[in-house]
Each structure stands twice: as C-alpha cells, then as structure tokens.
Amino acid sequence: MNKNKTNWVAVLTMMFLFGMISFVTNLAAPIGTIWKQAPGIEGSNFWGMMGNMMNFLAYLFMGLPAGRLITKFGYKKSTLLGVGIGFFGVLIQFLSGKIGVGATLAGLPANFFVYLLGAFVCGFSVCILNTVVNPMLNLLGGGGNKGNQLVQIGGTFNSLTGTLTPMLVGALIGTVTAGTQIADVNTVLFIAMGVFAATFVVLTFVPFVEPQQAAAADYKIKDLLKYRHLVFGVIAIFLYVGVEVGIPGTLNFYLTDTLGAANAATVAGFVAGTYWFLMLVGRFVSSFISGKVSSRTQLAVTSGAAIIFVIAAMFSTEVQASMPVFTGSGFGMVQVPLTAVLLVLCGLCTSVMWGAIFNLAVEGLGALTALASGLFMMMVVGGGVLPLVQNAIADAAGYMTSYWVPAAGLAYICWFALAGSKVRK
C-alpha cells in the first residue's frame, strides 16, 4: 500500500464500525442487572454476567476463522457478513422478551436461554468486525505509531457508543425489580437492529479500495508462536479485555445493589457510562500523541496508574464523593462511594491499552498480521472469562475482594509493556 495516500472512505467506514462493536458489546452488562433480579436467578452476579460471557465466548470459536475471512474474501465482504450476523443476534435478544416468558428451564427463566443465544450470536458479529477493523486501520496508517494513531482515533468512536449504551439502558430500566423484563429495553434493541440494517445497505453500495496485503493463507498458527513478543501480547489482550469489561461491569452491579435509592439502576448506568466516556477522552488525547509517544511508554504508564486506582478503590468504600450523573429526571450531583470515582478513572488508563498492545504484539509480523489478528480475537474471550470469575468472587467474598482479579491482570500488562513486548530476532 502507498503509505503517502490515505483511503479516507475506508478509514471512516472502519471508525463507524468501531462504534458499533462497542454498542453491541456494552448491552450485556446493564441488561444483566435485569436478569440477575429474575425469579430463579435472584441476585446472582455470576448469572447476571452470563450474557456478557456468552458474547465474548463467541470470540474463542470465531477468532481464527474471522482472521481467515479477511485473507480469503477481503475486508468489505467480511464486514458485510459481520453486520448481517449482528442484526440477527440482536433480533434473537428481542425475541427473548416474547418466547418462553414465564416458563422455567433447569430452574432458570426459559427466555433467559433465548437471550444467551442472542448474546452468543452477537459475539460472532463483533468478533468479525473487530478482526476487520484493527488490522485495517493499522494497514491504512502504514503500521508503526501512525497505525496505532488511527486505531486510537477509531477507539474514540468505540468509547462514545460505549459511554451512551449503559446510560441509555440504565435510563430505560430506572428501578430494577423482580418484575422488570428485557422487553423494557426494546427501544435500545430496535435502535441496534436499525443501525445494523442501515449499515448493511450503505456498505453494499459504498466502494473503497482495500489495502494491498501479502497472501497469508498458507501460514499456520505454529508460524505465529515462534514470535515470543506476540505470544506475550496475546496473553496481555486476554487479560486486558477482561480488565476493561470487568471494572465497569462489576461497578454497575455494585452500585445497583448498594446505593439503596429508587433510581439506583439509572445512577449506576451513568456512573459506569462515565468510565467509557473517560475512555473516549483518553483515546482522543492519545490520537494526537501516539505519533510521538511510543506504544510501550503509553502502556507502561497507564497500566501502572490503573493498578494504583484499583487498589485504592478497594479500600475507599466508606469515603463518599460527588459525581455528576443523570438521575432519571435530569442531571445533578449524586453521592457515591469514592471507590466508584477511582474505578471510573481507570477508563482513562484502559483507553490506550488495546491499540498499544496490538501495535507492540504485531511488530515485525508483516503478512502474518491478519492471521495474528484472528488469534487476538480468540483471546478476547477474556472479556467474558475474567468478569465471570470476578463476579463469582463477588458473590462469595464481596465486590471489593473481586477487584484483585483486574489488579492482577494490570500487573501482567505492565510487565508486557516493560519487558515482554521487546522483539527478539
């Protein structure tokens, strides 16, 4: 590809898709506050986070096939497939408010399993889209710091929709009771289906020249494993996505359970949404500095700061602080534990981690980059595994104890930045 000529149609398309990925992914945690109060589940954080788990579990099965889709069919056809699957995934979630309502299966609401199927199908969609977006933006930027810069700009749109999703769902839910149903958030699901349908139509007719890429179809996973820094990077991505999702997702549950106000779900959704807003701010700032400050430096500094925030948060539950949030009728200052403020600040830190880890891990891979992206997508399953483990610990030992899980993940990421990411020939 000619590094001096940027294909802006392709860039803008990838930016928009980055936003769609976050919109679909971030439906799981706030909707989980509904399911965890359903008869048969009755307050279990583990089951409340299961929709999130199913969404990310799809990455484990689709990661490598998604990488090969690019090498065989190209970026545009792979994107159309991902968008089409996403529409049907959201449709199934909508149908969970119609099918099996009132019935039980294995002691759980029968329509809960319909919802989990929809979340799993949506996971296939966002996996394909993620596999397309990251290497595409990296290639369009010519790799290196410039490639990371485009990934960070795309991440800004990702964080914008990530900010709005829990806020919108929280505002629609209001007060969560045993009688609250997923049908209460049909508006969000209708919006999601509409966006998927419109995007499919637009992408069908929008032409763009795909970046040239060397054929990588004959490469195997064993060819990737000889790159030591890539292997460490794959582990870092597994942990990073778990940290990114687990911090605000568990915070949403924690505040919904402990605030004790009638509008607790609304406030919790907006506090969690603030985390994603700060990710937007961090990615926006990073988009300007990533061309000058190395990915290694950004990752080391932000992971170190996040460790401090998380550990401090675990011991700050008795201290109160004020945050501006939407209360259901308007914006105002609300008293929340200082813990919430510190965990929200982690959004600034996690904002740059995906792009930095990806950029460092694929350094020097050349034609293997697309296949490596598929391997990365498999490890995004960490966004389901770690929050599930974290919330199982929350059920057994309390919310704050559970935050040792993201703290440990951040410690590894810091090590990867300082040592594990160094390329050895």
Helices and strands as residue ranges (DSSP letters): H 8-25, H 28-35, H 45-48, H 50-73, H 75-95, E 104-105, E 108-109, H 110-140, H 144-173, G 182-185, H 186-205, H 221-225, H 228-258, H 264-289, H 295-314, E 320-326, E 331-337, H 338-350, H 353-361, G 366-368, H 369-379, H 382-397, H 399-402, H 404-415, I 416-420
